[in-house]
Amino acid sequence: MTDTIAVSRWGSESVADTLEEPDAGPPASSLATSRRTVTPVAHGQVGQKRQLRKATFAERFDLLGAGAAGLASATLLFGWLAPLTGVVGWLVVSYVGFLGFYVLLSSFGADRKTVADRVATVLLVSAGVLLLSALGFVVVFTLLRGVEALSNLNFFTQDMELAGPLDPLTQGGILHALVGTLIQITIALAITIPLGIATAVFLNEVGGPFARFVRTIVDAMTALPSIVAGLFVYAAVIQFVTHQRSGIAASLAISVMMLPIVIRASDVVLRLVPGNLREASYALGAGRWRTVWRVVLPTARSGLVTAVILGTARGIGETSPVLLTAGVTAVLTFNPFSGPMISLPLQVFDFVKSPEPTMVARGFGTAAVLLLLVLVLFAIARVIGGRPPGQLSPRQQDRMRAESRRDLERFEARRPGITAPTDPSPLPGAVGDAASGPEQKASSS
């Protein structure tokens, strides 16, 4: 005698299974089939998978059709139907029309969730394209306006001591501003890097009520206007200490602007270091500061370099603090403690305020040099900090091998009746010799 049980799940399918009597024992395959749970799916969606990385022909058709419809609608509005003018307005209306037509076309063959996903993707891609276009426009425009000055070699090898506003571009240059920027940013980095990273380590490794107070002050300093930093250094350093504008005063003002950026970025990076690395170091007998120096900081090296570069990019382009503290000069100077020392941003400001076309061309050439300098700094940062944690350089690998050989010699010296090896052979050979040493002594005895 058999019993037939029909199992239905939300109307999607029915499973009919035959179970034998208890004394006969039901088959395993029959029980597995009868206990199967069927996931409810929408009608017509069985077997279909969404392509997240690859666009289908229908999606491409919707994008192209919506774009053409948006452009045509904006052209009709601006040219025939409405008294509208301007290229920017035409682009905005075209984009809004494109979004509307894209939603309409997508809704014909997809559900509401899919349409929302496609619209969000279009918005994110549009934001990225807009940002990249703005950055490219600034770089290309600056290079095109400054190529007239950049094409002269004297622009990099001379200062403006013997050149005036009416002189051609074949005379004068920005050597004094370039040297001043490098000196000022070097001094600022020498001040900012130790203080910023040490403060970030204190906030993460020590903590406490005072650490919360310091974090609050750092957050407040992040939004500090640059002109306030320049006024502070002018009142505290120039008025009471140096009594003149100088490169060291400009470096202190730049440090005030760079310090909160470095601290906040380093703080975030150090928080990402896994806690089990610290616990493993403590379990091996290392102290807190040795763990920080040998485990935490090397693990967060790439992020710390990025934090320093972010602070450098903030400081190297500051104009307001150096305008109040550095002073304007046309002479090359290497002494940051005596006399004015101009920088590249301040030189750009001094050039472009002149009504002479040659001075304006020099200003755009100086801005192009500043952009290229920042690009070189980012490239150096990628070379230094781009290696992932745990990947050692050839020099670090050699040092680790030397330390391993010294550890092996020390361990062998502690074993009774065995002398320490004196041949500085590589580690695998040394291990093989140490392993074969007792056997050779046993055979000789």
C-alpha positions in Angstrom: 0.0 0.0 0.0 1.4 3.4 -0.9 0.5 7.0 -0.1 0.8 9.9 -2.6 1.7 13.3 -1.2 1.6 16.5 -3.4 3.8 19.4 -2.3 3.2 22.8 -3.7 5.3 25.9 -3.1 3.7 29.2 -3.7 2.1 28.0 -6.9 5.4 27.8 -8.8 5.5 24.0 -9.2 4.0 20.8 -7.7 6.1 17.8 -6.7 4.4 14.4 -6.5 6.4 11.8 -4.6 5.5 8.3 -3.7 6.4 7.1 -0.2 6.3 3.4 0.6 5.0 2.0 3.9 7.2 2.5 7.0 8.0 -1.1 7.2 9.5 -1.2 3.7 11.7 1.9 4.4 11.4 4.9 2.1 14.1 5.4 -0.5 16.7 8.1 0.2 16.1 9.8 -3.2 12.4 9.9 -2.7 12.8 11.6 0.7 15.3 14.1 -0.6 12.9 15.0 -3.4 9.9 15.3 -1.1 11.7 17.6 1.3 13.0 19.9 -1.4 12.2 23.6 -0.9 11.5 25.6 -4.0 12.5 29.3 -4.0 9.7 31.5 -5.3 10.6 33.3 -8.5 8.7 35.8 -10.6 6.8 34.6 -13.7 9.0 34.6 -16.8 12.3 35.1 -14.9 13.3 31.4 -14.4 16.8 30.7 -15.7 17.6 34.4 -16.5 20.8 35.9 -15.0 21.6 39.6 -14.8 24.8 40.7 -16.4 26.6 43.1 -14.1 29.7 43.7 -16.1 28.6 43.2 -19.7 25.9 45.4 -21.3 23.5 43.6 -23.5 22.3 44.9 -27.0 19.1 46.1 -25.5 20.9 48.2 -22.9 23.2 49.7 -25.5 20.2 50.5 -27.7 18.4 52.2 -24.8 21.5 54.3 -24.0 22.0 55.4 -27.6 18.3 56.1 -28.2 17.9 58.1 -24.9 21.0 60.1 -25.8 19.8 60.9 -29.3 16.3 61.8 -28.0 17.8 64.1 -25.3 20.0 65.9 -27.8 17.1 66.3 -30.2 14.7 67.6 -27.5 17.2 70.1 -26.2 17.9 71.3 -29.8 14.2 71.8 -30.4 13.7 73.7 -27.2 16.7 76.0 -27.7 16.2 76.5 -31.4 12.5 76.5 -32.0 10.1 76.3 -29.1 11.6 78.3 -26.2 13.8 81.5 -26.0 16.7 79.7 -24.5 20.4 80.3 -25.2 23.8 79.1 -24.0 25.9 76.0 -24.4 25.9 75.1 -20.7 22.1 75.3 -20.5 21.8 73.2 -23.7 24.0 70.5 -22.2 22.0 70.5 -18.9 18.7 70.2 -20.7 20.1 67.4 -22.9 21.3 65.4 -19.9 18.0 65.8 -18.1 16.1 64.7 -21.2 18.5 61.8 -21.7 17.7 60.6 -18.1 14.0 60.8 -18.7 14.0 59.0 -22.0 16.4 56.3 -20.6 14.0 55.6 -17.8 11.1 55.3 -20.3 13.0 53.0 -22.6 14.3 50.8 -19.8 10.9 50.4 -18.3 9.6 48.6 -21.4 11.7 45.5 -20.9 12.7 45.5 -17.2 11.1 45.7 -13.8 11.3 48.7 -11.4 14.4 47.5 -9.5 16.4 47.0 -12.7 15.5 50.4 -14.0 16.6 52.0 -10.7 19.9 50.1 -10.9 20.5 51.3 -14.5 19.7 54.9 -13.7 22.0 54.8 -10.6 24.8 53.3 -12.8 24.3 56.1 -15.4 24.5 58.8 -12.7 27.7 57.4 -11.2 29.4 57.1 -14.5 28.3 60.6 -15.4 29.7 62.0 -12.2 33.1 60.2 -12.9 33.2 61.5 -16.5 32.3 65.0 -15.4 35.1 65.0 -12.8 37.6 63.6 -15.2 36.6 66.1 -17.8 37.0 69.0 -15.4 40.4 67.8 -14.4 41.5 67.3 -18.0 40.3 70.7 -19.0 42.3 72.4 -16.2 45.5 70.5 -17.1 45.2 70.9 -20.9 44.2 74.6 -20.7 47.1 75.4 -18.3 49.6 73.5 -20.5 48.4 75.2 -23.7 48.5 78.7 -22.2 51.9 78.1 -20.7 53.6 76.2 -23.6 54.9 79.6 -24.9 57.0 80.1 -21.8 57.8 76.4 -21.3 59.5 76.2 -24.7 62.3 78.5 -23.5 65.2 76.9 -21.6 65.9 80.1 -19.7 62.5 79.8 -18.1 64.0 77.0 -15.8 67.6 78.3 -15.5 67.1 82.0 -14.7 65.4 84.2 -12.2 63.6 87.5 -12.7 66.3 89.7 -11.3 67.3 91.2 -14.7 64.0 90.8 -16.4 61.0 93.2 -16.4 57.4 93.1 -17.5 58.2 94.3 -21.0 61.1 91.9 -21.7 60.4 88.9 -24.0 60.1 85.4 -22.8 63.7 84.7 -23.8 64.7 86.6 -20.6 64.0 85.7 -17.1 62.6 82.5 -15.5 61.2 80.9 -12.3 64.4 79.2 -10.9 64.1 81.3 -7.7 60.4 80.2 -7.2 61.2 76.6 -7.9 64.1 76.5 -5.4 62.0 78.3 -2.9 59.1 75.8 -3.2 61.4 72.9 -2.8 63.1 74.3 0.3 59.8 75.4 2.0 58.1 72.1 1.3 61.1 70.1 2.5 61.2 72.0 5.8 57.4 71.6 6.2 57.7 67.8 5.6 60.5 67.5 8.1 58.2 69.1 10.7 54.9 67.5 9.6 55.9 63.8 9.0 57.2 63.0 12.5 54.5 65.0 14.3 51.7 63.8 12.2 52.5 60.1 12.2 53.5 60.2 15.9 50.1 61.8 16.8 48.2 59.2 14.7 50.1 56.4 16.5 49.2 58.1 19.9 45.5 58.3 18.9 45.3 54.6 17.9 47.7 52.8 20.3 47.4 54.8 23.5 43.9 56.4 23.4 42.2 57.7 26.5 40.4 61.0 27.2 43.3 63.1 26.1 43.4 61.3 22.7 39.7 62.1 22.2 40.5 65.8 22.9 43.4 65.7 20.4 41.2 64.1 17.7 38.6 66.8 18.2 41.2 69.5 17.8 42.6 67.8 14.7 39.1 67.7 13.2 38.6 71.4 13.9 42.0 72.2 12.3 41.1 70.3 9.1 38.5 73.1 8.3 40.9 75.9 9.3 41.1 78.6 6.6 44.5 79.0 5.1 44.5 82.7 5.7 44.1 82.1 9.4 47.2 79.9 9.5 49.2 82.7 7.7 47.9 85.3 10.1 48.9 83.1 13.1 52.5 82.6 11.8 52.7 86.3 10.9 51.7 87.4 14.4 53.5 84.7 16.4 56.7 84.3 14.4 57.4 87.3 12.1 56.3 90.0 14.6 58.0 88.6 17.7 60.9 86.4 16.4 62.2 87.0 12.8 60.9 90.5 12.3 60.9 89.8 8.5 59.2 87.6 6.0 61.3 84.5 5.3 61.2 81.0 4.0 61.1 79.4 7.5 58.0 81.4 8.3 56.3 80.2 5.2 57.3 76.6 6.0 55.7 76.9 9.4 52.5 78.2 7.9 52.5 75.4 5.4 53.1 72.9 8.2 50.0 74.2 10.0 47.9 73.4 6.9 49.5 70.0 6.3 49.5 68.7 9.8 45.7 67.9 10.3 45.6 66.3 6.8 48.5 63.9 7.6 47.1 63.1 11.1 43.6 62.3 9.9 44.7 60.3 6.9 47.3 58.4 9.0 44.7 57.8 11.8 42.3 56.2 9.3 45.1 54.0 7.8 46.3 52.8 11.2 42.8 51.8 12.2 42.7 49.4 9.2 45.7 47.3 10.5 44.2 44.0 11.7 44.3 43.5 15.5 45.5 39.9 15.2 48.8 41.2 14.0 49.3 43.1 17.2 48.2 40.1 19.2 50.6 37.8 17.4 53.5 40.3 18.1 52.5 40.5 21.8 52.3 36.7 22.0 55.9 36.5 20.7 57.1 38.7 23.5 57.4 42.1 21.8 56.4 45.2 23.6 54.0 47.9 22.5 56.4 50.3 20.8 58.4 47.5 19.2 55.1 46.1 17.9 54.2 49.6 16.5 57.7 50.0 14.9 58.1 46.5 13.4 54.5 45.4 12.7 51.9 48.3 12.6 53.9 50.9 10.7 55.3 48.5 8.0 51.8 47.1 7.5 50.3 50.6 7.0 53.3 51.9 4.9 51.4 52.4 1.7 48.6 54.3 3.4 51.0 56.4 5.4 52.9 57.4 2.2 49.5 58.3 0.7 48.7 60.5 3.8 52.0 62.3 3.4 51.4 62.9 -0.3 47.9 64.3 0.5 49.4 66.7 3.0 52.1 67.7 0.5 49.6 68.3 -2.3 47.7 70.6 0.2 50.8 72.5 1.3 52.5 72.8 -2.1 49.6 74.7 -3.6 48.9 77.1 -0.8 49.0 80.8 -1.7 47.4 82.7 1.2 49.9 81.6 4.0 53.0 82.2 1.9 51.6 85.6 0.7 51.7 86.8 4.3 54.8 85.0 5.4 57.2 84.4 2.5 57.3 87.7 0.8 57.8 88.5 -2.9 61.3 88.6 -4.5 62.8 88.2 -7.9 66.2 87.0 -6.7 67.4 83.5 -6.1 68.1 82.7 -2.5 69.0 79.5 -0.7 68.8 80.8 2.9 65.3 80.3 4.4 66.2 82.2 7.5 67.1 85.6 6.0 65.0 87.6 3.6 62.0 86.9 1.4 61.7 83.6 -0.4 59.0 83.2 -3.1 57.3 80.0 -4.0 55.6 78.7 -7.2 52.0 79.5 -6.1 52.9 83.0 -5.0 54.9 83.5 -8.3 51.8 82.5 -10.3 49.8 85.1 -8.3 52.5 87.8 -8.9 52.7 87.0 -12.7 49.0 86.8 -13.6 48.1 90.1 -11.9 50.2 92.0 -14.5 48.5 93.3 -17.6 51.4 92.4 -19.8 50.8 89.3 -22.0 54.4 88.0 -21.5 53.9 88.1 -17.7 50.6 86.2 -18.0 52.3 83.6 -20.2 55.0 83.2 -17.5 52.2 82.8 -14.9 50.6 80.0 -16.8 54.0 78.4 -17.4 54.6 78.5 -13.7 51.3 76.9 -13.0 52.1 74.1 -15.5 55.4 73.5 -13.7 53.5 73.3 -10.4 51.1 70.7 -11.9 54.1 68.6 -13.2 55.8 68.8 -9.9 52.7 67.4 -8.1 52.5 64.7 -10.7 56.2 63.7 -10.1 55.5 63.6 -6.3 52.6 61.2 -6.8 54.7 59.0 -9.1 57.4 58.8 -6.4 54.7 58.0 -3.8 53.5 55.1 -6.0 57.0 53.7 -6.3 57.8 54.0 -2.6 54.4 53.1 -1.1 52.9 51.0 -3.9 54.3 47.7 -2.7 51.7 45.8 -0.7 52.3 44.8 2.9 54.5 41.7 3.3 56.3 42.1 -0.1 60.0 42.9 0.7 62.4 44.8 -1.5 65.7 43.0 -2.6 67.6 44.9 0.1 65.1 43.9 2.8 65.3 40.3 1.6 69.1 40.3 1.9 68.9 41.7 5.4 66.3 39.0 6.4 68.7 36.3 5.1 71.6 37.7 7.1 69.5 37.8 10.3 68.3 34.2 9.7 72.0 33.1 9.3 72.9 34.8 12.6 69.9 33.1 14.3 71.0 29.7 13.0 74.6 30.2 14.2 73.3 31.2 17.7 71.0 28.2 17.9 73.7 25.8 16.8 76.2 27.3 19.3 73.8 26.5 22.1 73.6 22.8 21.2 76.1 20.7 23.2 79.0 19.2 21.3 78.4 21.2 18.1 80.4 24.2 17.1 78.8 27.1 15.3 79.3 27.2 11.5 81.7 29.7 10.3 81.0 29.6 6.5 78.6 32.4 5.6 76.7 30.2 3.2 73.0 30.8 2.2 70.4 29.7 4.6 69.3 26.5 2.8 72.9 25.2 2.7 73.4 26.1 6.3 70.3 24.2 7.3 71.5 21.2 5.3 75.0 21.3 6.9 73.5 21.6 10.4 71.2 18.6 9.7 74.0 16.4 8.4 76.5 17.4 11.2 75.4 15.0 13.9 75.2 12.1 11.4 78.8 12.7 10.2 80.0 12.8 13.9 78.2 9.6 14.7 79.7 7.8 11.7 83.2 9.1 12.5 82.9 7.9 16.1 
